[in-house]
Amino acid sequence: MKTVLSVDVAKNKSMIMLMNSDGEILIDTKEIKHNLEEFEKVKEKIKEINPQNLTVFMESTGTYHLPVERYFKENGFNTLVI
C-alpha cells in the first residue's frame, strides 16, 4: 500500500495531509510553519503511524519549497517536487 504526504507550499508555511492508497486520511489537513520544530513534529507523527511506501509530494514554488524539500530528503523520505 502506498502512502502520500502532500505538501502545499507557501512562503514560511505549508498545508500538509497524509493519505494512503485506500483513501484513508492518516493526518488530516493542517498548517505547519517552516521551522525545525514543526518539521520534527510531522516526522514524529509519521513515525508513529509507520506508513508503508511513503512518498512526499510538493509543488515547485520558486524558492519557498526548498527548505521543505531539503528537510524531508535529509531525513530519508522519498521526496518528489512537481
PDB file of N, CA, C and O in Angstrom:
ATOM      1  N   MET A   1       0.842  -1.177   0.000  1.00  0.00           N
ATOM      2  CA  MET A   1       0.000   0.000   0.000  1.00  0.00           C
ATOM      3  C   MET A   1       0.889   1.242   0.000  1.00  0.00           C
ATOM      4  O   MET A   1       1.812   1.351   0.807  1.00  0.00           O
ATOM      5  N   LYS A   2       0.610   2.168  -0.900  1.00  0.00           N
ATOM      6  CA  LYS A   2       1.360   3.417  -0.965  1.00  0.00           C
ATOM      7  C   LYS A   2       0.726   4.459  -0.047  1.00  0.00           C
ATOM      8  O   LYS A   2      -0.484   4.462   0.178  1.00  0.00           O
ATOM      9  N   THR A   3       1.564   5.332   0.469  1.00  0.00           N
ATOM     10  CA  THR A   3       1.107   6.436   1.309  1.00  0.00           C
ATOM     11  C   THR A   3       1.748   7.707   0.786  1.00  0.00           C
ATOM     12  O   THR A   3       2.917   7.712   0.400  1.00  0.00           O
ATOM     13  N   VAL A   4       0.971   8.791   0.777  1.00  0.00           N
ATOM     14  CA  VAL A   4       1.439  10.065   0.247  1.00  0.00           C
ATOM     15  C   VAL A   4       1.277  11.154   1.295  1.00  0.00           C
ATOM     16  O   VAL A   4       0.209  11.320   1.884  1.00  0.00           O
ATOM     17  N   LEU A   5       2.364  11.897   1.516  1.00  0.00           N
ATOM     18  CA  LEU A   5       2.282  13.127   2.282  1.00  0.00           C
ATOM     19  C   LEU A   5       2.257  14.243   1.252  1.00  0.00           C
ATOM     20  O   LEU A   5       3.256  14.496   0.578  1.00  0.00           O
ATOM     21  N   SER A   6       1.123  14.908   1.131  1.00  0.00           N
ATOM     22  CA  SER A   6       1.040  16.014   0.178  1.00  0.00           C
ATOM     23  C   SER A   6       1.334  17.304   0.927  1.00  0.00           C
ATOM     24  O   SER A   6       0.856  17.519   2.041  1.00  0.00           O
ATOM     25  N   VAL A   7       2.129  18.156   0.292  1.00  0.00           N
ATOM     26  CA  VAL A   7       2.556  19.410   0.901  1.00  0.00           C
ATOM     27  C   VAL A   7       2.230  20.546  -0.062  1.00  0.00           C
ATOM     28  O   VAL A   7       2.762  20.611  -1.171  1.00  0.00           O
ATOM     29  N   ASP A   8       1.350  21.437   0.378  1.00  0.00           N
ATOM     30  CA  ASP A   8       1.014  22.635  -0.394  1.00  0.00           C
ATOM     31  C   ASP A   8       1.859  23.762   0.182  1.00  0.00           C
ATOM     32  O   ASP A   8       1.547  24.301   1.244  1.00  0.00           O
ATOM     33  N   VAL A   9       2.920  24.113  -0.516  1.00  0.00           N
ATOM     34  CA  VAL A   9       3.938  25.020  -0.003  1.00  0.00           C
ATOM     35  C   VAL A   9       3.571  26.480  -0.265  1.00  0.00           C
ATOM     36  O   VAL A   9       3.112  26.834  -1.350  1.00  0.00           O
ATOM     37  N   ALA A  10       3.782  27.314   0.745  1.00  0.00           N
ATOM     38  CA  ALA A  10       3.640  28.765   0.639  1.00  0.00           C
ATOM     39  C   ALA A  10       4.855  29.400   1.331  1.00  0.00           C
ATOM     40  O   ALA A  10       5.722  28.695   1.847  1.00  0.00           O
ATOM     41  N   LYS A  11       4.904  30.696   1.335  1.00  0.00           N
ATOM     42  CA  LYS A  11       6.007  31.401   1.987  1.00  0.00           C
ATOM     43  C   LYS A  11       5.912  31.196   3.495  1.00  0.00           C
ATOM     44  O   LYS A  11       4.923  31.588   4.115  1.00  0.00           O
ATOM     45  N   ASN A  12       6.932  30.585   4.086  1.00  0.00           N
ATOM     46  CA  ASN A  12       7.067  30.387   5.528  1.00  0.00           C
ATOM     47  C   ASN A  12       6.102  29.385   6.149  1.00  0.00           C
ATOM     48  O   ASN A  12       6.158  29.168   7.360  1.00  0.00           O
ATOM     49  N   LYS A  13       5.211  28.763   5.360  1.00  0.00           N
ATOM     50  CA  LYS A  13       4.291  27.772   5.919  1.00  0.00           C
ATOM     51  C   LYS A  13       3.803  26.860   4.805  1.00  0.00           C
ATOM     52  O   LYS A  13       3.924  27.172   3.620  1.00  0.00           O
ATOM     53  N   SER A  14       3.249  25.725   5.216  1.00  0.00           N
ATOM     54  CA  SER A  14       2.687  24.763   4.264  1.00  0.00           C
ATOM     55  C   SER A  14       1.440  24.134   4.862  1.00  0.00           C
ATOM     56  O   SER A  14       1.243  24.134   6.077  1.00  0.00           O
ATOM     57  N   MET A  15       0.610  23.604   3.989  1.00  0.00           N
ATOM     58  CA  MET A  15      -0.518  22.767   4.389  1.00  0.00           C
ATOM     59  C   MET A  15      -0.116  21.340   4.047  1.00  0.00           C
ATOM     60  O   MET A  15       0.370  21.074   2.949  1.00  0.00           O
ATOM     61  N   ILE A  16      -0.319  20.422   4.989  1.00  0.00           N
ATOM     62  CA  ILE A  16       0.043  19.025   4.751  1.00  0.00           C
ATOM     63  C   ILE A  16      -1.156  18.114   4.968  1.00  0.00           C
ATOM     64  O   ILE A  16      -2.112  18.472   5.656  1.00  0.00           O
ATOM     65  N   MET A  17      -1.088  16.928   4.368  1.00  0.00           N
ATOM     66  CA  MET A  17      -2.069  15.875   4.594  1.00  0.00           C
ATOM     67  C   MET A  17      -1.412  14.550   4.232  1.00  0.00           C
ATOM     68  O   MET A  17      -0.702  14.448   3.232  1.00  0.00           O
ATOM     69  N   LEU A  18      -1.660  13.530   5.066  1.00  0.00           N
ATOM     70  CA  LEU A  18      -1.128  12.193   4.820  1.00  0.00           C
ATOM     71  C   LEU A  18      -2.286  11.256   4.530  1.00  0.00           C
ATOM     72  O   LEU A  18      -3.230  11.161   5.315  1.00  0.00           O
ATOM     73  N   MET A  19      -2.209  10.547   3.374  1.00  0.00           N
ATOM     74  CA  MET A  19      -3.287   9.657   2.964  1.00  0.00           C
ATOM     75  C   MET A  19      -2.695   8.392   2.352  1.00  0.00           C
ATOM     76  O   MET A  19      -1.668   8.435   1.674  1.00  0.00           O
ATOM     77  N   ASN A  20      -3.368   7.255   2.604  1.00  0.00           N
ATOM     78  CA  ASN A  20      -2.904   6.007   1.987  1.00  0.00           C
ATOM     79  C   ASN A  20      -3.670   5.736   0.697  1.00  0.00           C
ATOM     80  O   ASN A  20      -4.585   6.481   0.346  1.00  0.00           O
ATOM     81  N   SER A  21      -3.298   4.672  -0.005  1.00  0.00           N
ATOM     82  CA  SER A  21      -3.885   4.379  -1.312  1.00  0.00           C
ATOM     83  C   SER A  21      -5.342   3.937  -1.237  1.00  0.00           C
ATOM     84  O   SER A  21      -6.030   3.885  -2.256  1.00  0.00           O
ATOM     85  N   ASP A  22      -5.815   3.617  -0.033  1.00  0.00           N
ATOM     86  CA  ASP A  22      -7.239   3.292   0.152  1.00  0.00           C
ATOM     87  C   ASP A  22      -8.079   4.549   0.372  1.00  0.00           C
ATOM     88  O   ASP A  22      -9.299   4.463   0.513  1.00  0.00           O
ATOM     89  N   GLY A  23      -7.436   5.708   0.400  1.00  0.00           N
ATOM     90  CA  GLY A  23      -8.144   6.962   0.626  1.00  0.00           C
ATOM     91  C   GLY A  23      -8.314   7.310   2.092  1.00  0.00           C
ATOM     92  O   GLY A  23      -8.983   8.287   2.429  1.00  0.00           O
ATOM     93  N   GLU A  24      -7.704   6.505   2.975  1.00  0.00           N
ATOM     94  CA  GLU A  24      -7.794   6.764   4.407  1.00  0.00           C
ATOM     95  C   GLU A  24      -6.857   7.916   4.771  1.00  0.00           C
ATOM     96  O   GLU A  24      -5.665   7.882   4.465  1.00  0.00           O
ATOM     97  N   ILE A  25      -7.410   8.929   5.425  1.00  0.00           N
ATOM     98  CA  ILE A  25      -6.609  10.083   5.841  1.00  0.00           C
ATOM     99  C   ILE A  25      -5.951   9.745   7.173  1.00  0.00           C
ATOM    100  O   ILE A  25      -6.627   9.495   8.170  1.00  0.00           O
ATOM    101  N   LEU A  26      -4.626   9.743   7.171  1.00  0.00           N
ATOM    102  CA  LEU A  26      -3.854   9.380   8.351  1.00  0.00           C
ATOM    103  C   LEU A  26      -3.438  10.607   9.158  1.00  0.00           C
ATOM    104  O   LEU A  26      -3.328  10.538  10.382  1.00  0.00           O
ATOM    105  N   ILE A  27      -3.210  11.713   8.483  1.00  0.00           N
ATOM    106  CA  ILE A  27      -3.016  13.018   9.123  1.00  0.00           C
ATOM    107  C   ILE A  27      -3.915  13.978   8.374  1.00  0.00           C
ATOM    108  O   ILE A  27      -3.712  14.223   7.185  1.00  0.00           O
ATOM    109  N   ASP A  28      -4.903  14.522   9.057  1.00  0.00           N
ATOM    110  CA  ASP A  28      -5.832  15.452   8.424  1.00  0.00           C
ATOM    111  C   ASP A  28      -5.108  16.743   8.059  1.00  0.00           C
ATOM    112  O   ASP A  28      -4.054  17.059   8.611  1.00  0.00           O
ATOM    113  N   THR A  29      -5.678  17.465   7.142  1.00  0.00           N
ATOM    114  CA  THR A  29      -5.075  18.701   6.659  1.00  0.00           C
ATOM    115  C   THR A  29      -4.748  19.631   7.827  1.00  0.00           C
ATOM    116  O   THR A  29      -5.598  19.926   8.668  1.00  0.00           O
ATOM    117  N   LYS A  30      -3.491  20.083   7.854  1.00  0.00           N
ATOM    118  CA  LYS A  30      -3.070  21.016   8.899  1.00  0.00           C
ATOM    119  C   LYS A  30      -1.960  21.918   8.379  1.00  0.00           C
ATOM    120  O   LYS A  30      -1.230  21.568   7.452  1.00  0.00           O
ATOM    121  N   GLU A  31      -1.857  23.066   8.988  1.00  0.00           N
ATOM    122  CA  GLU A  31      -0.824  24.031   8.618  1.00  0.00           C
ATOM    123  C   GLU A  31       0.398  23.827   9.493  1.00  0.00           C
ATOM    124  O   GLU A  31       0.290  23.630  10.703  1.00  0.00           O
ATOM    125  N   ILE A  32       1.560  23.879   8.863  1.00  0.00           N
ATOM    126  CA  ILE A  32       2.817  23.852   9.604  1.00  0.00           C
ATOM    127  C   ILE A  32       3.665  25.036   9.161  1.00  0.00           C
ATOM    128  O   ILE A  32       3.627  25.449   8.002  1.00  0.00           O
ATOM    129  N   LYS A  33       4.416  25.563  10.089  1.00  0.00           N
ATOM    130  CA  LYS A  33       5.361  26.633   9.774  1.00  0.00           C
ATOM    131  C   LYS A  33       6.677  25.996   9.328  1.00  0.00           C
ATOM    132  O   LYS A  33       6.988  24.867   9.708  1.00  0.00           O
ATOM    133  N   HIS A  34       7.435  26.715   8.531  1.00  0.00           N
ATOM    134  CA  HIS A  34       8.715  26.208   8.035  1.00  0.00           C
ATOM    135  C   HIS A  34       9.806  26.454   9.073  1.00  0.00           C
ATOM    136  O   HIS A  34      10.637  27.350   8.923  1.00  0.00           O
ATOM    137  N   ASN A  35       9.785  25.644  10.125  1.00  0.00           N
ATOM    138  CA  ASN A  35      10.853  25.686  11.116  1.00  0.00           C
ATOM    139  C   ASN A  35      11.121  24.271  11.603  1.00  0.00           C
ATOM    140  O   ASN A  35      10.285  23.383  11.432  1.00  0.00           O
ATOM    141  N   LEU A  36      12.262  24.063  12.198  1.00  0.00           N
ATOM    142  CA  LEU A  36      12.695  22.728  12.599  1.00  0.00           C
ATOM    143  C   LEU A  36      11.712  22.077  13.564  1.00  0.00           C
ATOM    144  O   LEU A  36      11.430  20.885  13.440  1.00  0.00           O
ATOM    145  N   GLU A  37      11.192  22.826  14.507  1.00  0.00           N
ATOM    146  CA  GLU A  37      10.258  22.265  15.493  1.00  0.00           C
ATOM    147  C   GLU A  37       9.019  21.676  14.817  1.00  0.00           C
ATOM    148  O   GLU A  37       8.598  20.568  15.150  1.00  0.00           O
ATOM    149  N   GLU A  38       8.440  22.408  13.877  1.00  0.00           N
ATOM    150  CA  GLU A  38       7.242  21.930  13.176  1.00  0.00           C
ATOM    151  C   GLU A  38       7.554  20.715  12.301  1.00  0.00           C
ATOM    152  O   GLU A  38       6.784  19.755  12.271  1.00  0.00           O
ATOM    153  N   PHE A  39       8.686  20.758  11.589  1.00  0.00           N
ATOM    154  CA  PHE A  39       9.071  19.621  10.753  1.00  0.00           C
ATOM    155  C   PHE A  39       9.294  18.374  11.607  1.00  0.00           C
ATOM    156  O   PHE A  39       8.898  17.276  11.216  1.00  0.00           O
ATOM    157  N   GLU A  40       9.922  18.536  12.764  1.00  0.00           N
ATOM    158  CA  GLU A  40      10.174  17.404  13.655  1.00  0.00           C
ATOM    159  C   GLU A  40       8.867  16.805  14.168  1.00  0.00           C
ATOM    160  O   GLU A  40       8.758  15.585  14.293  1.00  0.00           O
ATOM    161  N   LYS A  41       7.877  17.641  14.467  1.00  0.00           N
ATOM    162  CA  LYS A  41       6.568  17.144  14.908  1.00  0.00           C
ATOM    163  C   LYS A  41       5.919  16.286  13.825  1.00  0.00           C
ATOM    164  O   LYS A  41       5.347  15.236  14.115  1.00  0.00           O
ATOM    165  N   VAL A  42       6.012  16.739  12.582  1.00  0.00           N
ATOM    166  CA  VAL A  42       5.454  15.970  11.462  1.00  0.00           C
ATOM    167  C   VAL A  42       6.194  14.645  11.334  1.00  0.00           C
ATOM    168  O   VAL A  42       5.568  13.599  11.164  1.00  0.00           O
ATOM    169  N   LYS A  43       7.514  14.680  11.414  1.00  0.00           N
ATOM    170  CA  LYS A  43       8.308  13.460  11.302  1.00  0.00           C
ATOM    171  C   LYS A  43       7.937  12.465  12.396  1.00  0.00           C
ATOM    172  O   LYS A  43       7.803  11.272  12.125  1.00  0.00           O
ATOM    173  N   GLU A  44       7.772  12.935  13.616  1.00  0.00           N
ATOM    174  CA  GLU A  44       7.413  12.054  14.721  1.00  0.00           C
ATOM    175  C   GLU A  44       6.023  11.446  14.530  1.00  0.00           C
ATOM    176  O   GLU A  44       5.813  10.270  14.825  1.00  0.00           O
ATOM    177  N   LYS A  45       5.084  12.238  14.042  1.00  0.00           N
ATOM    178  CA  LYS A  45       3.736  11.728  13.778  1.00  0.00           C
ATOM    179  C   LYS A  45       3.776  10.660  12.692  1.00  0.00           C
ATOM    180  O   LYS A  45       3.094   9.640  12.794  1.00  0.00           O
ATOM    181  N   ILE A  46       4.572  10.893  11.657  1.00  0.00           N
ATOM    182  CA  ILE A  46       4.718   9.908  10.594  1.00  0.00           C
ATOM    183  C   ILE A  46       5.322   8.618  11.150  1.00  0.00           C
ATOM    184  O   ILE A  46       4.880   7.524  10.796  1.00  0.00           O
ATOM    185  N   LYS A  47       6.332   8.739  12.019  1.00  0.00           N
ATOM    186  CA  LYS A  47       6.946   7.555  12.620  1.00  0.00           C
ATOM    187  C   LYS A  47       5.931   6.765  13.442  1.00  0.00           C
ATOM    188  O   LYS A  47       5.941   5.534  13.420  1.00  0.00           O
ATOM    189  N   GLU A  48       5.053   7.464  14.169  1.00  0.00           N
ATOM    190  CA  GLU A  48       4.011   6.799  14.966  1.00  0.00           C
ATOM    191  C   GLU A  48       3.075   5.988  14.071  1.00  0.00           C
ATOM    192  O   GLU A  48       2.704   4.863  14.405  1.00  0.00           O
ATOM    193  N   ILE A  49       2.705   6.560  12.952  1.00  0.00           N
ATOM    194  CA  ILE A  49       1.783   5.903  12.013  1.00  0.00           C
ATOM    195  C   ILE A  49       2.475   4.765  11.282  1.00  0.00           C
ATOM    196  O   ILE A  49       1.853   3.751  10.969  1.00  0.00           O
ATOM    197  N   ASN A  50       3.772   4.935  11.009  1.00  0.00           N
ATOM    198  CA  ASN A  50       4.594   3.950  10.311  1.00  0.00           C
ATOM    199  C   ASN A  50       3.982   3.508   8.973  1.00  0.00           C
ATOM    200  O   ASN A  50       3.724   2.321   8.770  1.00  0.00           O
ATOM    201  N   PRO A  51       3.751   4.461   8.067  1.00  0.00           N
ATOM    202  CA  PRO A  51       3.125   4.120   6.788  1.00  0.00           C
ATOM    203  C   PRO A  51       4.074   3.348   5.876  1.00  0.00           C
ATOM    204  O   PRO A  51       5.295   3.464   5.977  1.00  0.00           O
ATOM    205  N   GLN A  52       3.482   2.558   4.986  1.00  0.00           N
ATOM    206  CA  GLN A  52       4.264   1.784   4.027  1.00  0.00           C
ATOM    207  C   GLN A  52       4.443   2.594   2.738  1.00  0.00           C
ATOM    208  O   GLN A  52       3.522   3.280   2.293  1.00  0.00           O
ATOM    209  N   ASN A  53       5.640   2.506   2.146  1.00  0.00           N
ATOM    210  CA  ASN A  53       5.916   3.133   0.847  1.00  0.00           C
ATOM    211  C   ASN A  53       5.541   4.614   0.808  1.00  0.00           C
ATOM    212  O   ASN A  53       4.812   5.048  -0.085  1.00  0.00           O
ATOM    213  N   LEU A  54       6.031   5.377   1.759  1.00  0.00           N
ATOM    214  CA  LEU A  54       5.701   6.806   1.849  1.00  0.00           C
ATOM    215  C   LEU A  54       6.475   7.623   0.819  1.00  0.00           C
ATOM    216  O   LEU A  54       7.685   7.462   0.664  1.00  0.00           O
ATOM    217  N   THR A  55       5.765   8.494   0.125  1.00  0.00           N
ATOM    218  CA  THR A  55       6.367   9.486  -0.763  1.00  0.00           C
ATOM    219  C   THR A  55       5.826  10.846  -0.386  1.00  0.00           C
ATOM    220  O   THR A  55       4.626  11.007  -0.162  1.00  0.00           O
ATOM    221  N   VAL A  56       6.719  11.832  -0.315  1.00  0.00           N
ATOM    222  CA  VAL A  56       6.342  13.215  -0.039  1.00  0.00           C
ATOM    223  C   VAL A  56       6.268  13.942  -1.374  1.00  0.00           C
ATOM    224  O   VAL A  56       7.247  13.978  -2.119  1.00  0.00           O
ATOM    225  N   PHE A  57       5.117  14.518  -1.675  1.00  0.00           N
ATOM    226  CA  PHE A  57       4.919  15.290  -2.901  1.00  0.00           C
ATOM    227  C   PHE A  57       4.730  16.753  -2.552  1.00  0.00           C
ATOM    228  O   PHE A  57       4.019  17.087  -1.603  1.00  0.00           O
ATOM    229  N   MET A  58       5.365  17.624  -3.318  1.00  0.00           N
ATOM    230  CA  MET A  58       5.153  19.065  -3.157  1.00  0.00           C
ATOM    231  C   MET A  58       5.322  19.744  -4.502  1.00  0.00           C
ATOM    232  O   MET A  58       5.938  19.210  -5.425  1.00  0.00           O
ATOM    233  N   GLU A  59       4.762  20.927  -4.582  1.00  0.00           N
ATOM    234  CA  GLU A  59       4.881  21.707  -5.807  1.00  0.00           C
ATOM    235  C   GLU A  59       6.162  22.525  -5.787  1.00  0.00           C
ATOM    236  O   GLU A  59       6.668  22.879  -4.722  1.00  0.00           O
ATOM    237  N   SER A  60       6.670  22.815  -6.942  1.00  0.00           N
ATOM    238  CA  SER A  60       7.806  23.715  -7.065  1.00  0.00           C
ATOM    239  C   SER A  60       7.279  25.141  -6.953  1.00  0.00           C
ATOM    240  O   SER A  60       6.404  25.553  -7.714  1.00  0.00           O
ATOM    241  N   THR A  61       7.819  25.882  -6.002  1.00  0.00           N
ATOM    242  CA  THR A  61       7.321  27.239  -5.752  1.00  0.00           C
ATOM    243  C   THR A  61       8.457  28.250  -5.766  1.00  0.00           C
ATOM    244  O   THR A  61       8.574  29.069  -4.855  1.00  0.00           O
ATOM    245  N   GLY A  62       9.274  28.196  -6.771  1.00  0.00           N
ATOM    246  CA  GLY A  62      10.423  29.099  -6.803  1.00  0.00           C
ATOM    247  C   GLY A  62      11.410  28.670  -5.735  1.00  0.00           C
ATOM    248  O   GLY A  62      12.084  27.650  -5.887  1.00  0.00           O
ATOM    249  N   THR A  63      11.504  29.436  -4.656  1.00  0.00           N
ATOM    250  CA  THR A  63      12.420  29.075  -3.563  1.00  0.00           C
ATOM    251  C   THR A  63      11.700  28.628  -2.304  1.00  0.00           C
ATOM    252  O   THR A  63      12.343  28.073  -1.412  1.00  0.00           O
ATOM    253  N   TYR A  64      10.406  28.842  -2.190  1.00  0.00           N
ATOM    254  CA  TYR A  64       9.682  28.540  -0.949  1.00  0.00           C
ATOM    255  C   TYR A  64       9.701  27.061  -0.590  1.00  0.00           C
ATOM    256  O   TYR A  64       9.703  26.714   0.591  1.00  0.00           O
ATOM    257  N   HIS A  65       9.714  26.192  -1.583  1.00  0.00           N
ATOM    258  CA  HIS A  65       9.680  24.756  -1.293  1.00  0.00           C
ATOM    259  C   HIS A  65      11.049  24.196  -0.890  1.00  0.00           C
ATOM    260  O   HIS A  65      11.121  23.088  -0.360  1.00  0.00           O
ATOM    261  N   LEU A  66      12.111  24.925  -1.124  1.00  0.00           N
ATOM    262  CA  LEU A  66      13.456  24.394  -0.909  1.00  0.00           C
ATOM    263  C   LEU A  66      13.736  23.937   0.524  1.00  0.00           C
ATOM    264  O   LEU A  66      14.291  22.852   0.694  1.00  0.00           O
ATOM    265  N   PRO A  67      13.383  24.709   1.574  1.00  0.00           N
ATOM    266  CA  PRO A  67      13.653  24.198   2.925  1.00  0.00           C
ATOM    267  C   PRO A  67      12.823  22.963   3.271  1.00  0.00           C
ATOM    268  O   PRO A  67      13.277  22.095   4.016  1.00  0.00           O
ATOM    269  N   VAL A  68      11.628  22.888   2.739  1.00  0.00           N
ATOM    270  CA  VAL A  68      10.757  21.735   2.987  1.00  0.00           C
ATOM    271  C   VAL A  68      11.345  20.507   2.306  1.00  0.00           C
ATOM    272  O   VAL A  68      11.471  19.448   2.921  1.00  0.00           O
ATOM    273  N   GLU A  69      11.700  20.650   1.047  1.00  0.00           N
ATOM    274  CA  GLU A  69      12.307  19.558   0.293  1.00  0.00           C
ATOM    275  C   GLU A  69      13.592  19.090   0.972  1.00  0.00           C
ATOM    276  O   GLU A  69      13.816  17.890   1.131  1.00  0.00           O
ATOM    277  N   ARG A  70      14.417  20.026   1.365  1.00  0.00           N
ATOM    278  CA  ARG A  70      15.691  19.693   1.997  1.00  0.00           C
ATOM    279  C   ARG A  70      15.478  18.897   3.282  1.00  0.00           C
ATOM    280  O   ARG A  70      16.146  17.888   3.506  1.00  0.00           O
ATOM    281  N   TYR A  71      14.545  19.352   4.129  1.00  0.00           N
ATOM    282  CA  TYR A  71      14.302  18.656   5.388  1.00  0.00           C
ATOM    283  C   TYR A  71      13.905  17.205   5.139  1.00  0.00           C
ATOM    284  O   TYR A  71      14.492  16.295   5.724  1.00  0.00           O
ATOM    285  N   PHE A  72      12.925  16.985   4.287  1.00  0.00           N
ATOM    286  CA  PHE A  72      12.444  15.627   4.064  1.00  0.00           C
ATOM    287  C   PHE A  72      13.506  14.745   3.405  1.00  0.00           C
ATOM    288  O   PHE A  72      13.653  13.580   3.774  1.00  0.00           O
ATOM    289  N   LYS A  73      14.234  15.276   2.451  1.00  0.00           N
ATOM    290  CA  LYS A  73      15.295  14.486   1.816  1.00  0.00           C
ATOM    291  C   LYS A  73      16.398  14.138   2.810  1.00  0.00           C
ATOM    292  O   LYS A  73      16.865  13.000   2.845  1.00  0.00           O
ATOM    293  N   GLU A  74      16.819  15.111   3.617  1.00  0.00           N
ATOM    294  CA  GLU A  74      17.881  14.866   4.597  1.00  0.00           C
ATOM    295  C   GLU A  74      17.454  13.878   5.673  1.00  0.00           C
ATOM    296  O   GLU A  74      18.300  13.272   6.330  1.00  0.00           O
ATOM    297  N   ASN A  75      16.144  13.711   5.857  1.00  0.00           N
ATOM    298  CA  ASN A  75      15.642  12.778   6.853  1.00  0.00           C
ATOM    299  C   ASN A  75      15.187  11.456   6.239  1.00  0.00           C
ATOM    300  O   ASN A  75      14.461  10.688   6.870  1.00  0.00           O
ATOM    301  N   GLY A  76      15.619  11.199   5.009  1.00  0.00           N
ATOM    302  CA  GLY A  76      15.443   9.898   4.396  1.00  0.00           C
ATOM    303  C   GLY A  76      14.091   9.621   3.765  1.00  0.00           C
ATOM    304  O   GLY A  76      13.767   8.468   3.479  1.00  0.00           O
ATOM    305  N   PHE A  77      13.293  10.662   3.541  1.00  0.00           N
ATOM    306  CA  PHE A  77      11.988  10.481   2.912  1.00  0.00           C
ATOM    307  C   PHE A  77      12.124  10.544   1.392  1.00  0.00           C
ATOM    308  O   PHE A  77      12.846  11.389   0.862  1.00  0.00           O
ATOM    309  N   ASN A  78      11.427   9.648   0.694  1.00  0.00           N
ATOM    310  CA  ASN A  78      11.340   9.736  -0.760  1.00  0.00           C
ATOM    311  C   ASN A  78      10.550  10.998  -1.070  1.00  0.00           C
ATOM    312  O   ASN A  78       9.365  11.073  -0.744  1.00  0.00           O
ATOM    313  N   THR A  79      11.172  11.983  -1.687  1.00  0.00           N
ATOM    314  CA  THR A  79      10.573  13.304  -1.881  1.00  0.00           C
ATOM    315  C   THR A  79      10.578  13.684  -3.355  1.00  0.00           C
ATOM    316  O   THR A  79      11.612  13.633  -4.021  1.00  0.00           O
ATOM    317  N   LEU A  80       9.401  14.065  -3.853  1.00  0.00           N
ATOM    318  CA  LEU A  80       9.280  14.475  -5.247  1.00  0.00           C
ATOM    319  C   LEU A  80       8.703  15.883  -5.330  1.00  0.00           C
ATOM    320  O   LEU A  80       7.731  16.216  -4.652  1.00  0.00           O
ATOM    321  N   VAL A  81       9.321  16.697  -6.170  1.00  0.00           N
ATOM    322  CA  VAL A  81       8.840  18.059  -6.420  1.00  0.00           C
ATOM    323  C   VAL A  81       8.249  18.075  -7.812  1.00  0.00           C
ATOM    324  O   VAL A  81       8.911  17.690  -8.776  1.00  0.00           O
ATOM    325  N   ILE A  82       7.006  18.519  -7.926  1.00  0.00           N
ATOM    326  CA  ILE A  82       6.336  18.533  -9.223  1.00  0.00           C
ATOM    327  C   ILE A  82       5.985  19.957  -9.616  1.00  0.00           C
ATOM    328  O   ILE A  82       5.412  20.180 -10.683  1.00  0.00           O
TER     329      ILE A  82
END
